Amino acid sequence: MFIPCIRVISLSQKTPMDNINYFQLFMEFLKYLIPALVVFGVVYFLLKSFFDNEFIRRQSRLKLEQNKLVTPLKLQAYERLVILMERMNPNSLIFRVSKPGISASQLKIELISDINNEFNHNVSQQIYISSQAWQMVRVAKEEMVNIINSSYAGLGPNAVGIDLNKAIFERMIQMEHVPTNRALEFLRKEFHLLFD
């Protein structure tokens, strides 16, 4: 007859798993983890620095390329607005629009029409200049129209173009600053601030 032999393990006996020192296992794990974290951190910061510098460099290059395209347009805008102010100046405007034998009412209409046409032709230039400069241009245009209207209002019903011309010049002499000259001076100063 076969009697099975049962081995009884007492609680005081240890298995191979019990012989493992958890502290040594943890230390062994840290021996690999700490250098890996250091390498990861160094690589992360090096790559981050590289990509940040590359991003800044590309932005600078794009900005430079955009400036190469926009700068000539800005220069052209200032040039065109200076021409606009010169063309709206009463001396230039009256000699360009005035015709012999024209009535004062017809001259008034043509002067205001010419100012509005010149202004509307250059309205897109506001994109390339400061809002203050554009405001000066708009104010100069509106003041010139007001000068023409108020000069015409002081004339009689039978007035001719020469009478309106005289009234406009007399009004300009009374003014401390000609609106177009004030706007022109502002455009020049702003131009020199930006491009000198």
C-alpha positions as CSV (number, residue, x, y, z in Angstrom):
1,M,0.0,0.0,0.0
2,F,1.1,3.5,-0.9
3,I,1.1,6.2,1.7
4,P,1.4,9.6,0.4
5,C,4.0,11.7,2.0
6,I,2.8,15.1,2.7
7,R,5.2,17.6,3.5
8,V,4.0,20.1,6.0
9,I,5.4,23.5,5.7
10,S,5.7,25.3,8.9
11,L,5.0,29.0,9.1
12,S,8.6,29.6,10.1
13,Q,9.9,28.3,6.8
14,K,10.5,30.7,4.0
15,T,9.8,30.4,0.2
16,P,12.2,31.8,-2.4
17,M,9.9,34.8,-2.9
18,D,10.3,35.6,0.8
19,N,14.1,35.9,0.4
20,I,13.8,39.0,-1.9
21,N,14.8,42.2,-0.3
22,Y,12.4,44.8,-1.4
23,F,14.7,47.6,-0.6
24,Q,17.4,46.2,-2.8
25,L,14.9,45.7,-5.6
26,F,13.8,49.4,-5.2
27,M,17.4,50.5,-5.2
28,E,18.1,48.5,-8.4
29,F,15.0,50.1,-10.0
30,L,16.2,53.6,-9.1
31,K,19.7,52.8,-10.5
32,Y,18.0,52.6,-14.0
33,L,15.2,55.1,-13.4
34,I,17.3,58.1,-12.3
35,P,19.8,58.1,-15.2
36,A,16.8,57.6,-17.6
37,L,15.0,60.6,-16.1
38,V,18.2,62.8,-16.3
39,V,18.7,61.8,-20.0
40,F,15.0,62.5,-20.7
41,G,15.2,65.9,-19.0
42,V,18.3,67.0,-20.8
43,V,17.0,65.8,-24.2
44,Y,13.6,67.5,-23.5
45,F,15.2,70.8,-22.7
46,L,17.7,70.7,-25.6
47,L,14.9,69.9,-28.1
48,K,12.6,72.5,-26.6
49,S,15.3,75.1,-26.8
50,F,16.1,74.1,-30.4
51,F,12.5,74.2,-31.5
52,D,11.8,77.5,-29.7
53,N,14.9,79.1,-31.4
54,E,13.8,77.6,-34.8
55,F,10.3,79.1,-34.3
56,I,11.7,82.5,-33.5
57,R,14.1,82.3,-36.4
58,R,11.3,81.4,-38.8
59,Q,9.1,84.2,-37.5
60,S,11.9,86.7,-38.0
61,R,12.5,85.5,-41.5
62,L,8.8,85.7,-42.3
63,K,8.6,89.2,-40.8
64,L,11.6,90.3,-42.9
65,E,10.0,88.9,-46.1
66,Q,6.7,90.6,-45.3
67,N,8.5,93.9,-44.6
68,K,10.2,93.6,-48.0
69,L,6.7,93.4,-49.6
70,V,4.9,96.0,-47.4
71,T,7.6,98.7,-47.1
72,P,7.3,99.8,-50.7
73,L,3.5,99.9,-50.4
74,K,3.9,102.1,-47.2
75,L,6.3,104.4,-49.0
76,Q,3.8,104.7,-51.9
77,A,0.9,105.4,-49.6
78,Y,2.8,108.3,-48.0
79,E,3.7,109.6,-51.5
80,R,0.1,109.4,-52.7
81,L,-1.3,111.1,-49.6
82,V,1.3,113.9,-49.9
83,I,0.1,114.4,-53.5
84,L,-3.5,114.3,-52.3
85,M,-2.8,117.1,-49.8
86,E,-1.0,119.1,-52.5
87,R,-3.9,118.7,-54.9
88,M,-6.5,119.7,-52.2
89,N,-4.5,122.8,-51.3
90,P,-6.5,125.8,-52.3
91,N,-3.8,127.2,-54.6
92,S,-3.6,124.0,-56.6
93,L,-7.3,123.2,-56.4
94,I,-8.6,126.5,-57.6
95,F,-6.2,126.9,-60.5
96,R,-6.8,123.4,-61.6
97,V,-10.6,123.5,-61.5
98,S,-11.5,127.1,-62.1
99,K,-12.6,128.1,-65.6
100,P,-13.3,131.5,-67.1
101,G,-17.0,132.6,-67.0
102,I,-18.1,129.8,-64.5
103,S,-20.7,130.7,-61.9
104,A,-19.8,130.5,-58.2
105,S,-22.4,127.7,-57.6
106,Q,-20.9,125.6,-60.5
107,L,-17.4,126.3,-59.2
108,K,-18.4,125.2,-55.7
109,I,-19.8,122.0,-57.0
110,E,-16.7,121.2,-59.1
111,L,-14.3,122.1,-56.3
112,I,-16.1,119.8,-53.8
113,S,-16.5,117.1,-56.5
114,D,-12.7,117.2,-57.2
115,I,-11.8,117.0,-53.5
116,N,-14.2,114.0,-53.0
117,N,-12.9,112.2,-56.2
118,E,-9.3,112.7,-55.1
119,F,-10.0,111.5,-51.6
120,N,-12.0,108.5,-52.8
121,H,-9.3,107.6,-55.2
122,N,-6.8,107.4,-52.3
123,V,-9.0,105.9,-49.6
124,S,-7.3,102.5,-49.7
125,Q,-4.0,104.1,-48.5
126,Q,-5.3,104.2,-45.0
127,I,-4.2,100.6,-44.6
128,Y,-0.5,101.5,-44.8
129,I,-0.4,104.5,-42.5
130,S,-1.3,105.1,-38.9
131,S,-4.8,105.8,-37.9
132,Q,-3.7,109.3,-36.6
133,A,-2.3,110.2,-40.0
134,W,-5.4,109.0,-41.8
135,Q,-7.5,111.0,-39.4
136,M,-5.5,114.1,-40.3
137,V,-6.1,113.5,-44.0
138,R,-9.8,113.1,-43.4
139,V,-10.1,116.2,-41.3
140,A,-8.2,118.2,-43.9
141,K,-10.6,117.0,-46.6
142,E,-13.6,117.9,-44.5
143,E,-12.2,121.3,-43.5
144,M,-11.5,122.1,-47.1
145,V,-15.1,121.3,-48.1
146,N,-16.4,123.4,-45.2
147,I,-14.2,126.3,-46.3
148,I,-15.6,126.1,-49.8
149,N,-19.2,125.9,-48.5
150,S,-18.8,128.7,-46.0
151,S,-17.0,130.9,-48.6
152,Y,-19.9,130.3,-51.0
153,A,-22.5,131.0,-48.4
154,G,-21.1,134.6,-47.9
155,L,-21.6,135.4,-51.7
156,G,-24.6,136.9,-53.4
157,P,-26.8,134.9,-55.8
158,N,-25.2,136.5,-58.9
159,A,-21.6,135.7,-57.8
160,V,-19.2,134.3,-60.4
161,G,-16.3,131.8,-60.0
162,I,-13.8,134.6,-59.5
163,D,-15.8,135.9,-56.5
164,L,-15.7,132.4,-54.9
165,N,-12.0,132.2,-55.6
166,K,-11.4,135.5,-53.8
167,A,-13.6,134.5,-50.9
168,I,-11.7,131.2,-50.5
169,F,-8.3,132.9,-50.5
170,E,-9.5,135.6,-48.1
171,R,-10.7,132.9,-45.7
172,M,-7.4,131.0,-46.0
173,I,-5.5,134.2,-45.2
174,Q,-7.6,134.6,-42.0
175,M,-6.9,131.0,-40.9
176,E,-3.9,130.3,-38.7
177,H,-3.1,127.0,-40.5
178,V,-4.2,125.7,-43.8
179,P,-5.8,122.3,-43.2
180,T,-3.9,120.6,-46.0
181,N,-0.6,122.0,-44.8
182,R,-1.2,120.8,-41.3
183,A,-2.0,117.3,-42.5
184,L,1.0,117.4,-44.9
185,E,3.3,118.3,-42.0
186,F,2.0,115.4,-39.9
187,L,2.5,113.0,-42.8
188,R,6.1,114.2,-43.2
189,K,6.9,113.9,-39.5
190,E,5.4,110.4,-39.3
191,F,7.2,109.3,-42.5
192,H,10.6,110.5,-41.1
193,L,9.9,108.7,-37.7
194,L,9.3,105.4,-39.5
195,F,11.9,105.5,-42.3
196,D,14.8,107.6,-41.1
